[in-house]
Amino acid sequence: MSTSSSQAPGGLRNAVKRKATAEKKSQSANALPLSTRAAGAGGSSATMMKLFTDEAQGLRVDPLVVLFLAVGFIFSVIILHVFAKITGKFSS
Amino acid sequence: MSGFRLLDLVKFFVPILPEIESPLDNQSFDEKIVFTVASGIIFILAQFPLYGLIPNAYLEIQDPFFFNRSIFAMEKGTLLELGLLPVITASFLWQVAAGLKLVKVNFNLRSDRELFQTGQKLTAFALAAVYGLGLIASGYYNNVIKGFEPTDAAPFPSLSILGLILLQIVATSSIVTLMVEIFDKGYGFGSGCLSFIALQVATTFVRDIISFESYAKGEVSQTYGALASIFVSLKDFKFNTESLARTDLPNVIQVLIVLFTILVVIGFQNFRIELPIRSTKMRGMANVFPIRLMYTGVLPVIFAFTVVTNLQVLGYSLSSVLSAFTSSTIASSVIGSWTLNANNNNLELTSGLLYFLSPATSVFGTLISPIRSIVYSSTIVVISCWFANFWSKISGSAPKDIAKQFKEQGITIASKRDVSITKELSRVIPVASVSGAFVLASIAIAGDLLGGLGKGVAAVVGVSAAFGVLEEFTMEVQQSGAGSQFAGAFGGK
């Protein structure tokens, strides 16, 4: 034990303790990030919730297409309502 | 690669899931405004009544979720029946699970990040389908479906009409998810979820005050807006006190609660601790680094209400299905039992586990059921505080991460050594985030306990969300607003 406990100047006095701190340090340095932003990419920040910031694989669509489809979908529901009104008037 | 990962399951669905293209270069300021406004208008348009229900169905639907609708933009009887609930739930599920290391994700790998993101989207779609099915199976729509009268021969509506309703709800929810993605990919300002919440809260608030729509209620007709109602009655030279405390439509007390909440939240937005920093490279460069009280913004409160609302929605569906399809009522009444308030068609919880996770509907109700009030408030506050602490550690703004940024930029806290920056920051940041979450949750709860019916919570969430978006907006204006057509037109330059 006399060799391993040779004092490092300014360090911890005990070799076991030194090892423990070194391990702790390396562990915290090599810890995997726990979120996309912690890994340096986009994603939720402290105050903002963001889900989709990377470009992933999948069926590529243009944002404008999505917006137009959304409008189309809502209008199709409106048209259903209108048809229901018209046919309701004629049948009753 | 060791063993099975949940993330690998997502791979099967990757080819069929729609994925918005990222913008090739940074979107210009004007394009962002156009995309933001267009998505906002579509979101508002989606509050269109469902096809297949009777006219004014939203007045007739027996509503068990009345106190947490406005936070998630769940408009009853409309296409937006589920609102933002699926997408917000999906995002919290994955991000919290990753933070707690319940799912194995290596965020350093791009492929893993992409799968993670696709997993959130898939979960949002799946949750929408599950909640839609749950609502329909629970008989939520049964009394408002057009031309349907329950008889002994046919106690349930036809499958085709139920299928049509389910299709509308799930399709709208998917569209909302994709619009959130449009925002998040950088076509719009800020985060999609927060922008939509802010939009929803703002429009609801204005409608609650000054909407002049009128509804026939018995013999008298009532005006929807609380102040509009008084105004309309003044026209006939009498003062209508009806709207001061009515429970079927927005009342003056709710409006006051919301107004007060908004002011308090705005006041708290500016609370901050300023740490003196100085440059290590240049002499005499001194500045301050602000750490806000709302370090994690409104996310803790949203998280707490996401948990509660999910429990309510799932619990209600489960309880209804159990009581409809089994003979014993024990299991369903343990979850919760509801009674109809005939005045406003709200289904109010009267007992069961869920009873303790719901606010009372008035100050009086709060006082006569103290255990429920205490359990409900402490649940919300504890979840918020836990999440704030947790989120401040994992979201990439932890003391360690900020210390790293400081080092890269050659900044240090004045009169502190480089190594002790992390220590100094971790004395401030967790405290700030937890107390900020505590304050916001308390304001939200206070509104609820005073009988705000969830409007106070919505105000807290909406205003804070709007502040978050506004922050990004102003940053954008400063960076690239100079060449903008809109800034030229509206800024008066």
Interface residues (C-beta under 8 A of the other chain):
Chain A: S28 L32 P33 L34 S35 T36 R37 A38 A39 A41 G43 S44 S45 A46 T47 M48 M49 K50 L51 F52 T53 D54 E55 A56 Q57 G58 L59 R60 V61 D62 P63 V66 L67 L69 A70 V71 F73 I74 V77 I78 L80 H81 A84
Chain B: V14 P15 I16 L17 P18 E19 I20 E21 S22 F35 A38 S39 I42 L45 A46 F48 P49 L50 Y51 L79 V87 I88 A90 S91 Q95 A98 G99 K101 N106 F107 N108 R110 R113 E114 L115 F116 Q117 T118 Q120 K121 K146 Q168 A171 T172 I175 L178 M179 V180 E181 I182 D184 K185 G186 Y187 G190 S191 G192 C193 L194 M294 Y295 T296 G297 V298 L299 I302 W391 S392 K393 I394 S395 G396 S397 A398 K400 D401 S433 G468 E471 E472
